[in-house]
Amino acid sequence: MKDYYSILNIAKEATAMEIKKAYFALVRVYPPDRYPEEFMKIREAYEVLIDDNTRRQHDEVDAMPDVVRAYFKEGRKALDAGEAEEAIRLLEQVVKVYPKFSVVNSLLGEAYLINENSGKAIRTFEDLVSRERNNAGFARQLAHAYAMRGWHIKAIQQYHRALSLDEDNISLWLGLLDCYLKAKDYEEAKKTVLTGLEVSNRKGWDNLELYYHIIQIDILSGDHAGMRQHLEEVKNKAVEKEEERANVAWFLASLAKKIQLIGLSEESTATIDAALTLLPDDKEIKKIKKEMDMEHDILSQIKKLEADPSINSHLAEMLDFERHLCNDTSCLDCRITQFFLEMDVVIEIKSYRKDILRLKKSYPELYEIKKEFFDTALNPRKEEHLFNTYRKKYNKYNKLCPERFTPDDDDDEDEEEYYIPETYRRPEPKVGRNDPCPCGSGKKYKKCCGGS
């Protein structure tokens, strides 16, 4: 496990200016959208070392008692390996000895967030922010935790405060932009990215990531002229700096996929073509192009499914959401929305089975998107397991994010809430192996769902 000085390739005596210079140089090599894991390590090292207090604490780790130091380092390793529960166990032991050691509490908060303990994560980061008002890194962590909970207004406030402390941290600009985009506030998103570009040009740090986002904002807001202008500026950057050609091409290819997801086929085609113009023989970009062609076919099928009167349109809504589901497993906003969509099927499982079976027969590629869920839903023998699984999920998410389960004051007073009894009761007689399958296929149960 490298220490933070090694990650940034700087000496322990490095000045704040040298730390920033090293950070900018590494971000240029490992931009966040292309190298997320590497960038997270670079950002963590930068945020700890740029603040005098957390830098001092980092330097004091070696002075900890042997046992405590071992717990801390093993907790770091566990967190880096994605073993959040083990990291929590180890780091909580360190906090018992050093309750005000901010570097440890910061890592513990990250572990809570990864483990979907968002309440504990938020409390941890709020405590850090209240104790260390001038630490931009802690403000960013709190903003990120708020955003993962779906509290975008609170997140935006924290990102603005963090930027007032350190406007050179690219993560702060990207986090703020992401909040505005999720809130579909494209006007504020554009103001933010333009301000970020002005700061980057004034201070001389790389702004490719900001161009990546402003093109996305242009498309989402319908500013096609702006999109073409900024696409041309990005391509010119690649021409001016040969070393950035690969990153520019990759960003355009990645952006093309995102544009396609929102249904703008003409714009996505223009963007992937721009990427291929820069690197016409790149295997990775050609692969993305092939994936986009496949995604286009999936989108066409979902539109066809939406118009199919023989299948409940809720399945099309569920499958369309899967295309937009983010990859961040700590994002409760996405996971809970996914749960609600699936839960609508689970509580009406008997009536949905025929729809799912028709989906399987008429739209096999769409069925594959959620094959595990659909296979379980079709199998009456797994009904009790499915029911109990979603009852546990309901209790878990209701505890973690109760505001998503309580109707707002503006909602209709008679809005129904999910009722999930504690004890499962079979809604229909047990099916024999030679009986007709309840899914309606016409086959014997043992030759259909009973054979799963």
Secondary structure, DSSP 4 states (H G I P E B T S, - for coil): ---HHHHHT--TT--HHHHHHHHHHHHHHS-TTTSHHHHHHHHHHHHHHTSHHHHHHHHHGGGS-HHHHHHHHHHHHHHHTT-HHHHHHHHHHHHHH-TT-HHHHHHHHHHHHHTT-HHHHHHHHHHHHHH-TT-HHHHHHHHHHHHHHT-HHHHHHHHHHHHHH-TT-HHHHHHHHHHHHHTT-HHHHHHHHHHHHHHHHHHT---HHHHHHHHHHHHHTT-HHHHHHHHHHHHHHHHH-GGGHHHHHHHHHHHHHHHHHTT-HHHHHHHHHHHHHH-TT-HHHHHHHHHHHHHHHHHHHHHHHHT-TTS-HHHHHHHHHHHH--S-TT-HHHHHHHHHHHHHHHTTHHHHHHHHHHHHHH-HHHHHHTHHHHHHHH-GGGHHHHHHHHHHHHHHHHHH-GGGTS--TTS-TT-------SS---SSPPPPTTSBPTTSSSSBGGGTGGG-
